[in-house]
Amino acid sequence: MTNPILKIRNREFEKRDLLLYLLAAMNFSHIVDFMIMMPLGDYLMNSFNIGPGEFSVIVSAYTFSAGISSFFAAFLIDRFDRKTALIFTFTGFSVGTVLVGLANSYILLVAARSLTGVFGGLVAALVLSVVSDLYSYRERGKAMGVVSSAFALASVIGVPIGLYLASQFSWHAPFFMVGGLASVFTVVTAFVFPKMKGHISSLPKPKPLKVIKNVISDRNQVYALLMGMTIILGQFLLVPFLTPYMMRNVGFSEETVTLIYLFGGGAVVFSAPLVGRLTDRIGPLKVFTIFLLSSFVLVLIITNLPKVPIYIALILTTIFFMMVNGRMIPANTMITAAVSPETRGSFMSFKSSIQQLSAALASLVSGAIMVIGDDGLFHNYNWVGVLSICVSATSFLLAPRLRVAKGNE
């Protein structure tokens, strides 16, 4: 005879997993919106007659505003039901993305991306907070693998479709697509997602300065924030100009460049869940170390890649996608466990703020280093790669210092 308590528990686990996939879907639309800007680089530079520096401003406008909004949200986010916070931020994100699609000048585009970033930065922090509330530390690696697979699906489905729409219509079309999709997920969340108030304490909420003090006085949280910062700094030195470099220097066309995301994302669809399970099995620190060091080899190769056959470049970029995604899964598992559930929302907002500002800074730095020569090719990407490795290597020193905070067991 079936145990009724066991049946109830199984139903709870099934509902929890459904919520996880909804969160992954929300993360998918958020990532597509951010990722599509990079492969549209050549479209935008030609449409607005701008160079690498101005293009990096478009990218960093989003991340700067995301960083600022995430910082201030840290003082408020743990006071609200997670469902309410998700609906509010995703509604703002949907509106901002549609406005990007409507922009018809460089100034309006930068302004619309800034508005989208105000809400987009909060989406990432909220998704990770909810996942951490739903799953204990011992099973969180698997959950992070599912959420991270949204990056892969964005690469396989979202970016190729967005680039196809851009080639058939204009660069505006992908943002209308993402804005509409995000609106659908917002409505679904309103009807399906339960109220989540378990993190809300009955004790008086600390004032902003107290919240900051609580974070910076905890060495474990400081290490976690620094680790997240260095990983994103290293990553976003490379990302903004990966696609433009592949098109101008390696030989990809507007049609074939989508294959980078199709193959890379397709590989990550399969690798991310495996990395998540491996993280739970042998520990996040070991998995992080393996993928971090392996990614350095790919960075050196890709940033020095000359004109080669497309299939060779695709093999290298596919492995690069797997390595970069593979290091983020164990990293997020360790970082989210560095804080107790009661203050996780605030911490994750600080984390999002620092990482978004880091991404903005990295984009501006890479934009300042990269130049277009008289031959029409990008130059100095190799130096961007070296700088990326040096910055990312700092996280290798911080990871062993992280400890699991109380309440994550």
N, C-alpha and C positions, 0 to 999 in steps of 0.2 A: 504494500500500500504506500502511495506517495506521501511523503511528509509535507503537510500544508505549509509549514514554516519555510521549508526549502523551496516550495513553489513560489511563495511570495518573494523570497530573496532572489530567485532567478529572474522574476519579472522586474524587480528593481534593477538588477544588473543589465537586463536587456534595454530598459528605458535609459539607463545611464549611457550605454553604448550608442543608442540613437541620438542622444544629446551630443555625444562626442562627434558623431558624423555631421550633425548640424553645425557645430562649432568649426569643424574642418571645412565645411562648405562656406561659412562666413569668412574664414581665413583665406579660402580659395579666391573669392572675389576681391578681397583686400590685397592679396599678393599679385593678382593679375593687374590690378590698377597700378601698383607700384612698378611691377616688372615691365609692363608694356612701354613705359616711358623710355627705357634704355634702347630697345631695338628700333624705336621710332626716332632715334637721334638724328639720322641722316634726313628723314622726312622733315623734321622740325628745323634743322639747320638750313635746309634748302628753302623751306616755306617762309621762314622769317629772316633769311640771309644773315645768320649768326654763326659764330665760331664755337670751338670747344668750351671756352670760358663762359659764354652766355648760356650754352646748353647745360653746363654744370650748375648754373644758377637755377634753372628750371627744376632740376633734380633736387638740389639742396633746399629750395623754397618749401617743398613738401616736408622734408625731414627737419628743417629748423622749426617750423610751426608745430610739427608733431612733437618735437622735443620740449618746446615751451608749454604746450597744452598738457602734456603728460606730467610735467613737473608740478603744475598747479593742481592737476587732478589727484595727485598723491595725497593732498590734504583733505579730499572729500570722498574719494571713491569707496572707501570702506564703510561709509555711513549709509550707503544705499544697497538695496536689493540688486543682486547681479543681473537679474532679468531686466529691470528698469534701466540700468546703466548700459546694457547691451543694446536695447531698443533705441535709446537716446543717441548713442554714439553712431550706430549704424545708419540711423535716419540722416544725421548730419553728413556722414560719409557718402551716402547715396546722392544727396543734393549737391555736394561739392563736386563729385565726379561728373554729374550731368553738366554742371557749369563749366568744367574743363572742356567738355565736348562742344560747348557753345562759344568758347573763346575765339575771337577772330583777330587778336593782336598779341604780340609778345608780352606786353604789360598785363593784359587781361588773363593770359595763360598763367603767368607767374602768380597773379593774385588768386586765381581759382585753385591752383595747386597748393597755395598756402592755406586756403580755407579747407580744402580736402585733408590736408595734413593735420589740421587741428583735431579732426575726429579720427582720422586713420591711425594716428599714433596710439590712440586709446584702445582701438580694436585689438591690436596685438597684445597689449597688456591684459585686457579683460579676458581674452580667449585663454591665455596661459593661466590666469588666476582661477578661472572656472574649472579648467582641466585639473589644476592642482587641488581644488576643493573636492572634486569628484573622485580622484584617484589617489591612493596612498603612495608613498615613496617607492614601495616594493614593486608596484605595478605601473608606475608613472612613465617609465621608459617606453612601454608599449603604447600608452596613450599619446605620448609626445611623438612617437613614430607615425601614428595616424594623422595627427594635426600637421606634422611636417610633410606628410604625403600631399597636402594641399599645394605645397610648392611644386611638387612633381606634376600634379594635375594641371596646375596653372601653366606650367611649361609645355605640357603635352597638348592640352586642349585650349586653354585661355589665350596664351600668347600667339600660337599659330592662327587661331580664328581671328584674333584682333589684328594681326598683320595682314591677313587676307582681306579683311574689311577695309583696312587702310589702303591697300593696293587697289581695291576695286572701287572705293568711294573716296575717302580722304582720311587724314590722321584723326579727324574728329570722331569717326564712327566707333572705334574701339571703346571710347569712354562712354558713349551712349549705351553700348552693350553692357559694360560693367555696372553702370549706374542703374539700369533696369534690373539686372540680376541681383544686385545688392538690395533693391527695393523689395523684391520677392522674398529674399531671406529674412528681411526685417519683419514682414507680415507673418511669415511662418514662425519666427521666434516669438512674436506676440501671442500666438495661439497655442504653441506647443511647449515652450519652455516653462518650467515651474518657477515659482518664486524661490530665491536662494538667499536666505537671511542668516544662515548658520554662523557666518563670520562676524556678524554684528554683535558687538559686546554691549552689555547693559551699563557698563561703566562710562563715565563722561569721556567724550572724545578729546584727545590732546590737541592743543593749539599747533598751528603750523610749525613754529620754531621747535616745539617739542617733538613733532614728527620727524623733522630733520635730525634733531639731536639723537633720537632713538635709533636712527639708521647709522649715522656716522660714528656713534659710540659703540656700535656692535661690529667688531672686527670682521666677523664672518660675513655680514651683509656688505661691508665695504669691499672685501675680496671678491664677492660675487658680482657686485656692480662693476668693479674694475675688469674682471674677467670678461663680462658681457661687452664692455666698452672696447677692449682691445680686439676681440673677435670681429666685431662689426667694423671697427676702423680698418682692419686688415682686409676685410671682405669688400667694403665699399670703395676702397682705393681702386679695386679692379673692375667691379661690376658696371659702372656707368659707361665705360668705353670698350667693354668686351665685344659687343655686337658691332659697333662702328669700326673697330679695329679688324674684326673678322671680314667685314665687307670691303674695306679699303685696302688692307694690307695682305690678307690671306686669299681673297678671291671669291667670297660669297656674294651672290646677287640678292636682290630684294625677295626673290622667290625661294632661293635655297637657304637663306639665313634662318628661316623658320625651322629648318631641320635641326639646328643646334638645340632648340628648345624641345622639339619633338623627341629626339633621341635622348637628350640629357634628362628631360623630365620623365620619359618612359622608363629609363633605367632607375631613376629615383623612386618611382611608383613601387618597384619591386624591392629596392634596397632599403628604403626607409623603415618599413615594418621589420625587416630582418635586423637592422641596426638597433631598433627599439628593443626587440627581444634579446639581442646580444647584450645590450646595456643592462637589462634586468638580470641577465644570467651571470655575467662575469664582472659587472660593475662599471659605472659610467666613466671613471677615471681612466681605466685601461683602454676602453673603446675610444675615448676622446684623444688620448695620446696617439693611438694608431692612426686615426684619421687626420689629425692635425699634421703630423709629420709627413704623412703620405701626400697631403694636399700641397705641401711646399714644393715637392718635385714637379707637380703639374703646373703650379704657378710659374716656375722658372721656364718651363717648356713653352707654355701658352703665350707668355708676354714677350718671348723672343721668336715666336713662330713666323717664318717667312711665307711666301706664297707656296703652298703645297697642294696636292690633290685633296679635293673636298672630303673624301672618305677618311683620310688620315686626320684632318682637322676635326672631323666629327667624332672619331674615336677618342681623341685627346679631350675635347670639350665635354664629352659624355662622362668620361672618368672624372674630370674636374667637377662636374655637377654632383656626382656621387660622393666625392671626397668632402666637398664643402658642406653638403647637406648632412653627411655622416658625422661631421664634427659638431654640428649644431644640436643634434638630438641628445647626446650625452651631456653636452654643455648646459642645455636648458633643464635637463633633469637635475643636475647638481645645483644650478642657480636657484631654481624654484624651491629646492629643499633647504635653502640657507636661511629661510625665514618661517616663522610660525604662521598658521592660517589666519589669526586675528588681524595681522598687519600685512598680509600678503598683497592685498590690492594696492596699498600705498607703496609697498616695496616694488611691485611690478610696474607701477606707474613711474617711479624713479628710474627703474631699469630701462623702461621704454624711452623716457626722456633722455637719459644719457646716451642710449644707443642711437636714437634718432639724431641727436646733435652730433654724435660721432660720425654717423653716415653723411650728414650734411657737410661736416668739416672735411671728411675724406673725399667727397665728391668735388669740393672746391679745390682741394690740394691736387687731386689727379687732373682736374681741369687746367690748373695752373702749370702743371708739369708737361702735359701733353701739348704737342704743337702739330699743325699740318704744314708739311714742307712744300716746296715748289713742285715736287713730284705728285702732290695730292695725297700723299700717304701720311699716316700718323707716325710721330717719332716720340721717343722717350718712354714707351710703354714698358720697356725692360726695366727702367729705373723705378717705375711705379710698382712693378712686381717685386723688386728687391725690398722696397720700403714696406710693402704689404707683408712680406715674410718677417721682417724685423719686428713690426708692430704685433703681428699675430703670435709670434714666439713668446711674447710677454705672458699670454694666457697660459702657456705651458708651465710657467713658474707659479701662477696663482691657483691653478686647479687643485693641486695636492693640499692646499691650505683650507679648502672648504669643508665644513662639517654639516651634518644633517641636524636641523633645528628641531626642537620639541614640537610634536603634533604632526610630524610627517611620517610617522611609523605606519 
